[in-house]
Each structure stands twice: as structure tokens, then as C-alpha cells.
Amino acid sequence: MDMDLLIAPIIIFLVIVAPIWLVLHYRSKRQVSQGLTEAEFTQLNELIAQADKMGQRIETLEAILDTEAPEWRGKHEQG
């Protein structure tokens, strides 16, 4: 009796869910192995350039704060 209740969900899983799951799995594997597209590579380079600019700005701001308010780092760490 218990086995009869499990047969229908198992058949549904094997006929509908498993094939869809396998197709989606291998499609995503193929996309990952293909690497970045040209648009993604361009966007990545733009983000790297923006991160570099932001890093330079932070260094400049820290240098200004070090000269104008040398104790700013200590206040930040205590608070």
C-alpha cells in the first residue's frame, strides 16, 4: 500500500522534473565554460577602472584628513 503512494510521484519526477533539471544543469555548465562575452568583458573592465578611481579618491581623502585632522582614525576606531 505504501509503495503504491510513492509510484505516482516517482514517475512524475522521472518523466517531467528530471529531464528539465538535466537540460538546465548542462546548459548552465556550457555557459560557464564558454567564458565572458564581449559585453561582459567590457563591463568588467569599466568596473575595474571605476574601482581604481574610487581607490585613488579614498587615498586622497585619507591624506587630506591626516593633515587636517590627524586624530580622525582614532575616533573612528573607538566609535
C-alpha positions, 0 to 999 in steps of 0.5 A, spaced: 500 500 500 505 504 501 509 503 495 503 504 491 503 512 494 510 513 492 509 510 484 505 516 482 510 521 484 516 517 482 514 517 475 512 524 475 519 526 477 522 521 472 518 523 466 517 531 467 522 534 473 528 530 471 529 531 464 528 539 465 533 539 471 538 535 466 537 540 460 538 546 465 544 543 469 548 542 462 546 548 459 548 552 465 555 548 465 556 550 457 555 557 459 560 557 464 565 554 460 564 558 454 567 564 458 565 572 458 562 575 452 564 581 449 559 585 453 561 582 459 568 583 458 567 590 457 563 591 463 568 588 467 573 592 465 569 599 466 568 596 473 575 595 474 577 602 472 571 605 476 574 601 482 581 604 481 578 611 481 574 610 487 581 607 490 585 613 488 579 618 491 579 614 498 587 615 498 586 622 497 581 623 502 585 619 507 591 624 506 587 630 506 584 628 513 591 626 516 593 633 515 587 636 517 585 632 522 590 627 524 586 624 530 580 622 525 582 614 525 582 614 532 575 616 533 573 612 528 576 606 531 573 607 538 566 609 535 
